Structure formats: C-alpha cells, structure tokens
Amino acid sequence: MRGPNSWGAVFFVVIAAAAGVFVEAGAPVPPAGTAEAAPPASAVVLYVVDGDSFHARFPDGKAGGVRLIGVNAPEMTDEREDVRAWAFLAKRFAIHQLAGKKIKLEYDWETRDAYGRLLAYVRLPGGERKLFNKLIIGRGFAYAFLKYPFREDYQREFRRAQQEAVREGRGLWRKDAPPEITPAEAGNRLGDLAAVRFRCAEVKELRRYYALIAREGGFQVLVSKSCGLDLSPVSSWAGRRMVVSGIVEGAPGRISIYVCFPIQIQTEGDG
C-alpha cells in the first residue's frame, strides 16, 4: 500500500480539481422576502453526508438536510481516487466536529437550496460558538465557495481563512506528508490530520471494519470493509510497525483513525 509520502502527488491532483472554486460573487444580494418563515434556530446532527452537508433533527421533531453556506468540500463521487481520499478526510473532520452535537443555525436571504436542504451557517457548541463554515475552510478540508452571494462579512472571513490555510499548508493545501506522531501524542491532536506511527498488537474483525489495536494502548485504526481496499494482507499486520494517516478522532485514551484509501496506510514489515 502507498504510504504518507504520496501526499505531495495528491496535493496537485486536488488543487487542479479545485480550479475555479475560489470565485468572487458577481451579483448583489437579492432582497429578502422569499425565505420560509422562522427556520429552525438549532438542531442536533444525526449524521454527516460529506464535508459540506449533513442530516439533522430540528426542535419540532422533524429531520432534514443542511448545506453549509460558502463552503465546497471535495466529492466522494469524483472519479479520481486522490480527490475521493480528500473528500473522505473532509467528511471525517466534519464527523469529529459535528456528529451528535447540538448546533445553532444562522441564515442568509435564502434558506433552502434546490434539493430542499436548509442553507445555513453553523455554530458549534461551547463558549466560543465557533462558526463551522469558517473552521473547515481554515483547517484546509474545504474551499471557500464565493460564487453565489451571501453575507459580505462572512465572505471576507472565509476568503481570509482559505488564504491562511494555503499559506500554512493545511489539509488540502499541504505539499508533504502529515506530521508524524506517536499514539501517546495523538490525544493532543484531536481533529487534526496526522500520521501515527505504532506497532499493531492485534487485528480484530468487526462488522464494518478491521480494528488494528496498537500495542502502545489507547489507540486503534478502523479500516473500512466497504471502500474497496485490498484487505488480503490484514491478517499479517499483527506485530508489524505501521504508519497511518487520517483525522485523529475520539477522546484521550480511546483515539481512532478511520482508513478508507491506500494512501492512508503504510506497513513497515517486522521488527
């Protein structure tokens, strides 16, 4: 399997796929008056669809889709594997930040898209009430999508967030392998893209994943059975040193990285 040293090649494929995404809005904001009355101000996230959309339950008990305003993440349906790999990482980042959480929703002049999804700015729980639209752009897992008009102050913030992500080489914009860390350090890197070096002590077969349990304790890798990976070597991974790249998820003492693409995992053999 390819290892983290392939990330540089992925950078160029994804950037080429993103050409034209960072587009200035060319039309004035249409007047209000067409929006539905009193869209929900909060929701609980049920599941994440991809880096820029999710399904949520609203205070009236109904459930529906939500699309982030001003954000465009790579697509899992793209025919290029390297782009799909970044789409997977964007989705995992969104899962880490959103899944199961109660969020606040803010709106612009238009509240629904052509698919009936709410168009929203999403505030995360916690004292800082971070704007997730800006966060996922600033962490480099999505692009600022400025083609359509929305709040000018948020347009400026999203543009600056992307410029900073490019400058710092975060996420989609990085040209080299993610930083390598140990399982013990992973608890301090929650939500980050990192490469964890560990020794696999045991391989467990679960319903949807193979779980690679680290000898160091408190860390596991969950390798999906449904992504088309060549899983024939899995049984031989116990006892081997490995480097796995992905979004660091979970909580200190029970850290996980989810794997769906060959570029995420590298085995180093015995010893």
Residue pairs with C-beta under 8 A, 6 or more apart in sequence:
1 230
1 233
1 262
1 265
1 266
1 267
2 262
2 263
2 266
3 177
3 243
3 263
3 265
3 266
4 177
4 178
4 180
4 195
4 243
4 245
4 263
4 266
5 177
6 263
7 174
7 175
7 176
7 177
7 178
7 245
7 263
8 175
8 176
8 177
9 82
10 82
10 85
10 86
10 263
11 172
11 173
11 174
11 175
13 80
13 82
13 83
14 74
14 82
14 83
14 86
14 172
15 172
15 173
17 74
17 78
17 80
17 83
18 74
18 143
18 172
21 72
21 143
21 144
21 145
22 143
22 144
22 146
22 159
22 162
23 145
23 146
23 147
24 146
25 146
25 147
25 148
25 149
25 150
25 155
27 149
28 149
29 108
29 109
29 149
29 150
30 109
30 110
30 149
31 109
32 109
34 109
34 110
35 107
35 109
35 110
35 111
36 111
36 112
39 105
39 107
39 111
39 118
39 120
40 58
40 59
40 60
40 105
40 118
41 59
41 104
41 105
42 58
42 59
42 102
42 103
42 104
42 105
43 56
43 57
43 58
43 59
43 66
43 102
43 103
43 105
44 56
44 57
44 100
44 101
44 102
44 103
45 54
45 55
45 56
45 98
45 99
45 100
45 101
45 103
46 54
46 55
46 56
46 57
46 63
47 54
47 55
47 99
48 54
48 55
48 91
48 94
48 95
48 98
48 99
49 55
49 65
49 91
50 73
50 75
50 76
50 87
50 90
50 91
50 94
51 71
51 73
51 74
51 87
51 90
51 91
51 93
51 94
51 136
51 141
51 142
52 67
52 68
52 71
52 72
52 73
52 90
52 94
52 136
52 142
53 65
53 66
53 67
53 68
53 117
54 65
54 66
54 94
54 98
55 63
55 64
55 65
55 66
56 63
56 64
56 65
56 66
56 103
57 63
58 64
64 116
64 117
64 118
65 115
65 116
65 117
65 118
66 105
66 117
66 118
66 120
66 122
67 113
67 115
67 117
67 118
67 119
67 120
68 120
68 121
68 122
68 132
68 133
68 136
68 142
69 108
69 119
69 120
69 121
69 133
69 150
69 154
70 133
70 144
70 145
70 146
70 150
70 154
70 155
70 158
71 133
71 136
71 137
71 142
71 143
71 144
71 145
71 158
72 142
72 143
72 144
72 145
73 87
73 90
73 91
73 94
73 136
73 141
73 142
73 143
74 83
74 84
74 86
74 87
74 90
74 142
74 172
75 83
75 84
75 87
76 84
76 87
76 88
76 91
77 84
78 84
78 87
81 261
82 263
84 261
85 260
85 261
85 263
85 264
86 141
86 171
86 172
88 227
88 260
88 261
89 141
89 171
89 193
89 246
89 247
90 136
90 141
90 142
92 246
92 247
92 249
92 258
93 136
93 139
93 141
93 191
93 193
93 247
94 132
94 136
94 141
95 249
96 190
96 191
96 247
96 249
97 124
97 132
97 135
97 136
97 191
98 122
98 124
98 132
101 124
101 125
102 125
103 122
103 123
103 124
103 125
103 132
104 122
104 123
104 129
105 118
105 120
105 121
105 122
105 123
106 120
106 121
106 122
106 123
107 118
107 119
107 120
107 121
108 119
108 121
108 150
108 151
109 150
110 119
111 118
111 119
111 120
112 118
112 119
113 119
121 131
121 133
121 154
122 131
122 132
122 133
123 129
123 130
123 131
123 132
124 130
124 131
124 132
124 135
131 154
131 157
133 154
133 158
134 154
134 157
134 158
134 161
136 142
137 143
137 144
137 158
137 161
137 162
137 165
138 161
138 162
138 164
138 165
138 170
139 165
139 170
139 171
139 191
140 165
140 168
140 169
140 170
140 171
140 172
140 173
140 174
140 193
141 171
141 172
142 172
143 162
143 172
144 158
144 159
144 161
144 162
146 155
146 158
146 159
164 170
165 171
165 172
165 173
166 173
169 175
169 176
170 193
171 193
174 193
177 195
177 245
178 193
178 194
178 195
178 245
179 194
179 195
180 194
180 195
180 196
180 197
180 243
181 189
181 194
181 195
181 196
181 197
182 196
182 197
182 198
182 216
183 196
183 198
183 214
183 216
183 217
183 218
183 219
183 255
184 216
184 218
186 194
186 196
186 219
186 248
186 255
187 218
187 251
187 252
187 253
187 255
188 252
189 248
190 248
190 249
190 250
190 251
190 252
190 255
191 247
191 248
191 249
192 247
192 248
193 245
193 246
193 247
193 248
194 245
194 246
194 248
195 243
195 244
195 245
196 219
196 221
196 243
196 244
196 245
196 248
196 257
197 241
197 242
197 243
198 214
198 215
198 216
198 219
198 241
198 242
198 244
199 214
199 215
199 216
199 239
199 240
199 241
199 242
200 212
200 213
200 214
200 215
200 221
200 237
200 238
200 239
200 240
200 241
200 242
201 213
201 214
201 215
201 238
201 239
202 212
202 213
202 238
203 210
203 211
203 212
203 213
203 234
203 235
203 237
203 238
204 210
204 211
204 213
205 211
206 222
208 224
208 225
208 226
209 222
209 223
209 224
209 225
209 258
210 222
210 223
210 225
210 231
210 234
211 220
211 221
211 222
211 223
212 220
212 221
212 222
212 223
212 237
212 242
212 244
213 220
214 220
214 221
218 252
218 253
218 254
218 255
219 255
219 256
220 255
220 256
221 242
221 244
221 256
221 257
221 258
221 259
221 265
222 256
222 257
222 258
222 259
223 229
223 231
223 234
223 259
223 265
224 258
224 259
224 260
225 231
227 260
227 261
229 259
229 260
229 261
229 262
230 262
233 267
237 267
239 270
240 267
240 268
240 269
240 270
241 267
241 268
241 269
241 271
242 265
242 266
242 267
242 268
243 265
243 266
243 268
244 257
244 259
244 264
244 265
244 266
245 257
245 263
245 264
245 265
246 257
246 258
246 259
246 264
247 257
247 258
248 255
248 257
249 255
249 256
249 257
249 258
250 256
257 264
259 265
